[in-house]
Amino acid sequence: MTGSLESFLDNILADPLAQVSASGNPVGYVGFDIPLELMMVPGWHFCHLPWQKGRKTPQADRWLESAFPGWAASILEDWIDGVFDGFGRVVFTRGDDASQRLYYYISELQRRKILGGPKPLLYDIAKISRNTSLSHCRLAIQKLMNGLDMPDTDLEEAIIDANARRGLYGMLDLHRMGPGRLYEKISRAGLYRDNFYELSRAELPVAQRTPRVLLTGSVPPDETLHLATEAAGWNVVSELHQLSLSRFGPPVDTDFADPLQALAQHYNTCPWSPRAFGDRGARLRHELSRTQADAVVLWLTRTDEALAWHVIRQRQVLEEMSVPALVLTDRSWEGDDGAAEQITDFLQELAS
């Protein structure tokens, strides 16, 4: 059944936009902290704009500086080519610096009549733990719903549905078995459609008796780093990045006196965002203790500047816990700089 589940996920990843044309109200989004609850409102289909690793982007390169990650250039190239014209609107989150900058570039190109396509919307999330930020989050969610012409009458049911997904993804993450690449695909395929019912009925693989790796840092574009780990006879048992299966956090409070306030409270404190505050070293320590990982791979792309500030603290934690680690910073998002080979070599040497 592992092969059957993986084939199901591979089919989604091979054609991420397959359900867009069949949807009556498709909404695109860019960034991983768009409220899950809005994706649960009946009658809407949310789909992250897909990226293509390794594609040529001659048109996007006319407008984007090299500081943009490869996924942004890929998305803009497809936007220029009309690939996303099936969406009425596309939501960009300010929780990711590249996402918000891409929003402004696309908005300006549209203003100058250089670019067509969907209407871009900006979702502005605040992460500081204080009342003004909480109020800002509430207003941002309400503003986003208004921009989508989405009624708030379905929020209570949407919160219940979203909590069911949090429970499923949390269970999958907590009781991971089988190859790590499978869980990477589960998380990535969930960007393009809701796979709750298929996953809840899937037969998961048996546990693997292999050395365990924790992968942290930037979000890889695909399963290449997982495959490099498996090529060495090891297995990724957890990801500490903003596309991890645990990114939706704990259940949202279902005291529906004020569902919008409950959402604001949840997303103001949810730690899965480059702009989130908190001790990433402490989070690494906790995840190492939980997973009992035998080694860590910290992979950071050169465009993830916000995450780079936490590397020193994470190194301290790794030294204190005596966990062997391969730290790969300033790397290419495309993975064309030998990172996969370095991971395989590092893990094979550890095992020898």
Secondary structure as the mmCIF struct_conf table of DSSP 4:
data_model
#
loop_
_struct_conf.conf_type_id
_struct_conf.id
_struct_conf.beg_label_comp_id
_struct_conf.beg_label_asym_id
_struct_conf.beg_label_seq_id
_struct_conf.end_label_comp_id
_struct_conf.end_label_asym_id
_struct_conf.end_label_seq_id
HELX_RH_AL_P HELX_RH_AL_P1 THR A 2 ALA A 14
BEND BEND1 ASP A 15 ASP A 15
TURN_TY1_P TURN_TY1_P1 PRO A 16 ALA A 22
BEND BEND2 GLY A 24 ASN A 25
STRN STRN1 PRO A 26 VAL A 30
BEND BEND3 GLY A 31 PHE A 32
BEND BEND4 ILE A 34 ILE A 34
HELX_RH_AL_P HELX_RH_AL_P2 LEU A 36 MET A 40
BEND BEND5 VAL A 41 VAL A 41
TURN_TY1_P TURN_TY1_P2 PRO A 42 GLY A 43
STRN STRN2 HIS A 45 HIS A 48
HELX_LH_PP_P HELX_LH_PP_P1 LEU A 49 PRO A 50
TURN_TY1_P TURN_TY1_P3 LYS A 53 GLY A 54
TURN_TY1_P TURN_TY1_P4 PRO A 58 GLN A 59
HELX_RH_3T_P HELX_RH_3T_P1 ALA A 60 ARG A 62
TURN_TY1_P TURN_TY1_P5 TRP A 63 TRP A 63
TURN_TY1_P TURN_TY1_P6 SER A 66 ALA A 67
BEND BEND6 PHE A 68 PHE A 68
HELX_RH_AL_P HELX_RH_AL_P3 GLY A 70 ILE A 80
TURN_TY1_P TURN_TY1_P7 ASP A 81 GLY A 86
BEND BEND7 GLY A 88 GLY A 88
STRN STRN3 ARG A 89 THR A 93
TURN_TY1_P TURN_TY1_P8 ARG A 94 GLY A 95
BEND BEND8 ASP A 96 ASP A 96
HELX_RH_AL_P HELX_RH_AL_P4 ASP A 97 ARG A 111
TURN_TY1_P TURN_TY1_P9 ARG A 112 LYS A 113
BEND BEND9 ILE A 114 ILE A 114
BEND BEND10 GLY A 117 PRO A 118
STRN STRN4 LYS A 119 TYR A 123
BEND BEND11 ILE A 128 ARG A 130
HELX_RH_AL_P HELX_RH_AL_P5 ASN A 131 GLY A 147
TURN_TY1_P TURN_TY1_P10 LEU A 148 ASP A 149
BEND BEND12 ASP A 152 ASP A 152
TURN_TY1_P TURN_TY1_P11 THR A 153 ASP A 154
HELX_RH_AL_P HELX_RH_AL_P6 LEU A 155 LEU A 174
TURN_TY1_P TURN_TY1_P12 HIS A 175 HIS A 175
BEND BEND13 GLY A 178 GLY A 178
HELX_RH_AL_P HELX_RH_AL_P7 GLY A 180 ALA A 189
TURN_TY1_P TURN_TY1_P13 GLY A 190 TYR A 192
BEND BEND14 ARG A 193 ARG A 193
HELX_RH_AL_P HELX_RH_AL_P8 PHE A 196 ARG A 201
HELX_LH_PP_P HELX_LH_PP_P2 ALA A 202 GLN A 208
BEND BEND15 THR A 210 THR A 210
STRN STRN5 ARG A 212 GLY A 217
BEND BEND16 SER A 218 SER A 218
HELX_LH_PP_P HELX_LH_PP_P3 VAL A 219 PRO A 220
BEND BEND17 PRO A 221 GLU A 223
HELX_RH_AL_P HELX_RH_AL_P9 THR A 224 ALA A 231
TURN_TY1_P TURN_TY1_P14 ALA A 232 GLY A 233
STRN STRN6 ASN A 235 LEU A 240
BEND BEND18 HIS A 241 HIS A 241
TURN_TY1_P TURN_TY1_P15 GLN A 242 LEU A 243
BEND BEND19 SER A 244 SER A 244
TURN_TY1_P TURN_TY1_P16 LEU A 245 PHE A 248
BEND BEND20 PRO A 250 PRO A 250
HELX_LH_PP_P HELX_LH_PP_P4 PRO A 251 ASP A 253
TURN_TY1_P TURN_TY1_P17 PHE A 256 ALA A 257
BEND BEND21 ASP A 258 ASP A 258
HELX_RH_AL_P HELX_RH_AL_P10 PRO A 259 THR A 269
BEND BEND22 SER A 273 SER A 273
TURN_TY1_P TURN_TY1_P18 PRO A 274 ARG A 275
BEND BEND23 GLY A 278 GLY A 278
HELX_RH_AL_P HELX_RH_AL_P11 ARG A 280 THR A 291
TURN_TY1_P TURN_TY1_P19 GLN A 292 GLN A 292
BEND BEND24 ASP A 294 ASP A 294
STRN STRN7 ALA A 295 THR A 301
TURN_TY1_P TURN_TY1_P20 ARG A 302 THR A 303
HELX_RH_AL_P HELX_RH_AL_P12 GLU A 305 ALA A 308
TURN_TY1_P TURN_TY1_P21 TRP A 309 HIS A 310
HELX_RH_AL_P HELX_RH_AL_P13 VAL A 311 GLU A 320
TURN_TY1_P TURN_TY1_P22 MET A 321 SER A 322
STRN STRN8 ALA A 325 ARG A 331
TURN_TY1_P TURN_TY1_P23 TRP A 333 GLU A 334
BEND BEND25 ASP A 337 GLY A 338
HELX_RH_AL_P HELX_RH_AL_P14 ALA A 339 ALA A 351
#
